[in-house]
Amino acid sequence: MSWIARLRGMLRRERLDHDLDEELRSHLEMRAADNLAAGMSPEEARYEAQKRFGNTTLHKEDTRAVDILGWLDECSRDFRHALRMLQRSPGFTAVAVLTLALGIGANTAIFSVINSVLLHPLPYHDPDNLVMVWENNSQHPSPHNTVSPPNFLDWQSRNTVFSSMAFIFDGRDNLTGNGDPQEVVVQAVSINFFSLLGVDPLIGPGFTPENGQPGHANVVILSYGLWKERFAGDPAIVGKSILLNGRPQTVVGVAPQNFQWFIKDGSLTGAKPQMWSSFVFPQSFHDHKQIGRFMTVVARLHPGARHSQAQIQMNAIASRLEQEYPDFDGHWGVNVVPLRQQISGDLRPALLVLFGAVAFVLLIACANVSSLLLARAAGESRASC
């Protein structure tokens, strides 16, 4: 087969050379004919035509250079030659391949992490306008403290920089019926949680304004995984009732497969939520003296608003709350963190430094292989002398 391929390549190149010669000859004759018509002698006409076209050999080489089939043929021959050279030196080949594999493998692994943490778009609508809002205490080191319900209500009513705010807090409930009892991670959320993130349920209507009224909050949205594992992906599950801790809850939707929300206390938790239930604050949650701090808060900035503007306004609101409720909000402030920064956290500079380091390792690997190739070529040159 190799001889047949070579013969075909030779024939194709001969046809290309013949076609090029015919094309150039035709242009020369046409130019010479124009010169004769202009009154030149036959010798002058041909000389001027040849001078105008220049070196025909260079024209042919340039034409071959842009011929894609010729280029592919050259690459194929170079590849076969390199493969034969590597087969003749298995030790050299092993060292070169291992060196490049280590450099490329390290870069691929680190870039995969950087892509998922820093570059990959978050699965929410317009994620650049999403922020986390935390409480922070000047007498404690953590800037990401959970939020009290009464403070959340005050933030919600007094701010003008957020288009909407939603709360989340985790719990564990026992799911019964449709199989063995199962403990599930349930996130209690405000009814605007999914709409704030710009996420629509895969099936079902999701939470409605009615679910934000007392007595109508006994509805849940299932995670995609729980829907598949526990309910076999049954689309008719929407509208049915399930039991959580013995209390009936109506399923109003199933979250998309790629949706998760497990940010808590400034870090990612190990337990992913399997269900989201709507929650309406009881009256006790409005009293600064009766309730603690246990919620996380996500907010969406108004179009055109900046994170820095939100921080300034929330600082002013926190100062007023500290004056109004000194016993509860004394020394407490607010920390507004962009969602992307919240997820990557302190990993961003470390990942970038590590990526630069492994890129340098790849550069060293390439330099080492180049040195090996040069040393091998020098050795072959001395052996041939």
N, C-alpha and C positions, 0 to 999 in steps of 0.2 A: 504493500500500500504506500510506503514512503517513496518508492521510485515513481509510482504513478502520480503521487501528489507533486513531486518535484517536476516531472515531465509536464503536468498541467500548468504549473507555475511558469515554467520556461516558455511554453506555448503562449500563455496569456501575456507575458512580458514582450514576446516577439510581436504579437498582434498590436500591443500598445505602441511599441516603437514604430511599427509600420504605419499605423494610423497617424502618429505624430509627424512622421516624415512627409506623408501625403498632405496633411493639413498645412505644414509650414511651406511645402513646395507650392501649394495652391495660392497661399497668401503672397509669396514672393513673385509668382508669375502675374498675379493680379496687379501688384504694385509696379512691376516692370512694364506691364501693358499700359498702365496709366502714364508712366514716364515717357514711353514711346509716343503716346498720343500727344504729350506736351512738347514734342519736338526733340527729345534726346536721341542719341545714337543707341543701338542695341547694347554696346558695352557699358555706356554711361547709365542707361536705364537699369541694367541688372546690378551694376555696382551701387547705385543709389538705393535700390530696393534692399540689397544685402546690408548696406550700412544702416538703413532705417530700422531693420529688424534686429540688428546686432548679432550676438553669438547664438546661433540656433541650438548648439549643444547645451548651453545653459538653460535655454527655454525648455528643452526636453527634460532636463533634470528637475527643473522647478515643477513641471507638469507631473512628473512621476512622484514628486514629494507630496503633492496634494491628492494623489490617487489613494483612496481609502483602502482599496484592495491590496495595493502595493505596500501600504503602511502595515496592514494586518499581516501580510506575508513576511515583512521584515521582523515584526514582533514575534511571529511564530518561529522563525528561524533562530532569533536570539534566545527565545525561551528554550528551544530544544538544545541549543548549544550550552546554555547555562545548566540545564538538567543533566546533560552528559558530564559536564565538569564536576557537578556535585556528586554524581554517582561514582566517579573515579576517586573521590576523596571523602569517604564516609565520616572520618573523624572531624575534618574541617567542617563538613556539613552539619554534624551534630552540634558542634560548638556554636556555629553561626545561628542555627535555628533556635537553640536554647536561649542564647543571648537576646535575640529579637523577641522570642516568646515571652520572656520575663518582662521586658520593657513594655511590650504591647499589652500583655495581660494586666499588668499593674495599672496602666493608663485606662484600660477599658473598665476595670473594676471601680476605680475612683470616679471616672466620668459617669458611670451608671448611678452612683450615689449622688453626685452633684446634680445630675439631671432630675432625679426623683425629688430631691430636697429643695434645690434652688431654681431650676429651670422649668421643670414640668408645670404646666398651668394647673391651678387648683380647680377642683370640680365644682366651682360655684360661679354664678353670674358676676362679671365685673369684680373679680376678687381684690383688685387694687384698692377698691373703696371700702373694703371690710376691715374692721379693727376689733381687737379685744379690749375691753375696758375692765380694769382691775382696781381694787383698793390697795393702797400701800400705807404703811404706818411708819412714821419717822423714827420710832423707837425700835423697829424690827428691820432686819436686813432685806427680807424678801420684797421685791417690787410687784409680785403677782399674787396678792391675797384675794381670796374669794370675796364675794359681794353680799351685803345684807339686802333682803327684799325691800325694806323701807327706803334705803338709799337708792336702790334701783328705780323705785317709783318716783323719787324726787329728781333723779337724773333725767328720767324720761319726760317729766312734765316741764322741767326748767331749761333744757338745752335747746338750741336752735341750729346746731351743726350736724346733727344726725337726722336722717330721714326716718329711721326706725331703729329700735333696740329690742333684743330678745334675750331671755334668760334660759339657762340650762342647769339642771343638777341631776346627779346620778343616784340610782337606787337599784336594789336587787329584789325581784319579786318571784313568786312561784307560779309558773304557768301549768295549769292542769287541763285535762280534757285532751282528746285527740292523741292519746299515747300516755307514756309515763310522765309523772310530774317532773318538771324541769325548772331549775333556777335560771332566770334570764336577767341580763343587765338592761334596765329600763331608764331612759332619760326623760325626765319630766321637763317639758319645754312650754314656752308661750306659744300661742296659736300662730303667731307670725314668724316663727322660727324658719320654716321651710321657704316661705315667700321672701323673707329677708335675704336668704342665701341665694334666691333665684333657682331653687330646685323644685321641680314638679314630680309628684309621685309617678312611679312606673304604671300603676293602675290605681283606680279609685280617685275620689275627689280631694282627699287630704283633709286638713283641718279647715273649718269654715268659721266665720265670725260668730255663729251660734255657739260653737264649742268654747268660746271665751266667756260664756255666761255661766253663773253658778247653777249646778244641776245638770249641765249639758257637756261637761268635760270628760265624760267616761268613754273616750274614744282613743284609739291607738293607731299608729302606722308601724308596720312590720319592716324589719330589715330584709333585704333580698335574700341573705343567707338563711335566716330563720324561716322565711316563706318557703324556700326550696326544701330545707331539711325537715321542718316540722309539718308543713302543710302540702308538701309535694308539688309546690308551684301552682296550686289550685287558684285560677282566676276568680272563682266564685267565692273566695274567702272574704272579699269586700262586702260589707254589710252584715256579716255573721258576727256572733258574739263569742268571745273567749273568756276564760276565767283567770284573773290575776289576783293571787292571794284570796281566792274564793269570791271576788267581786267581778261581775260581768263587765266586759269592755267591748265596744263595737269596733271592728276593724274598718277603717276608712281609707286605707291605702297601703301600698307597698313601695318602699324607697327604691331608687335606681340602684343597679348593681354596684356602681363605683362610688356610691355615697357613704361616707362615714364621718362621724364627728366625735372625736374622743380626746379633745383638749381639756385638760383639767389642771388647775393649780400651776399654770405656766409650763406644763410639759405634756407629752403624750402619755396617756394611761395605757396599761397593758390590756385592759378589758374593753373590747369594742362593744358599743351598744347594739342590742338586738331588737330594740323596740323604742318608739317614742310615744309618750302619752301627753295629751294636752293637760295643762295645769292652770287653775285659777286661784289667785291668792285669797286665802281666807282673811277675815278681818284682823286676826292677830298678826299677820304679816305686815300690816301697815303701821304697827307700833314699834318705835325705835327701842323701847325698853324690854320687849318681850321676845325678840327674835335675834338670832346670831347671823354669822356670815358663812354661807355655804354654796352660793351660786357662782357660775361663770356667766359673763355677759358678752355678747357679740353685737356690734352695731354697724350700720351702713352710713357712710358719710353722704351728705348732700352732694349732688354733682357740682364739681368745682371747689368743694371744700378740701382743706388740707389736714393732714394728721396734726401738724403743729397748731393750727387754729383750734382743732378739737381739744388738744391738750390744754391750751390757754383757757378756753371756756370752762372745761371741766375742773381745772384748778380753782377758778373763781367760784364755781358751784360748791366744790368741796369746802372752800373757806367759809362760805355762808352756812353750810350745814354744821361745820365745826362750832360756829358761834351759836347756832340755834339748839344744837344737841351736844353740849360739851362733854357730858358724861359718856355718851355713846360714840360720838365722832371726834373726840379729842385726839389730836395727833394723826388723824386719818386723812389721806389725800387720795388722788385718782391718778392712775397710770394708763395712758392710751397707747396701745401697741398695734402696729399694722399686722394683719393676719399672717402674711408671708414671713415677717420677722419673728412672729410668735412661734411658727412651726419650725423654722430653721434655728432660731435662738442663737446660742453661742457657737453653733456648729459652722456657721458661714465662714468666718476668717480661718478656722482650722481646716476646713475642707479646701478652701482656695490655696492655702499654703501647702497642703498635702498634694493637691493636684499639680502645683508648680514643681514640687519635689519629684514626683514620679515622671513628669514630663522631662525633667532634667536627666532622670535615670534612663529614659528612652533615648535621649540625645547621646548619652554616654554609650549606650548599647550600640547605637548606629555608628558612632565613632570607632568603637572597638571592632565591629564587623568590617568597617572600611579599612582599618589598620591590618586586620587579618588578610583581607583581599590583596592589599598592596604588598604585604610580606610574601604572600603566596606567589603573586605575579613576579616579584623580584627574584624569588627562588627559582621559578621556572625559566626566567630570563638567563640567570647564571648557568643553569643546567644545560641550556641550549647552546651556550657559547663554546 
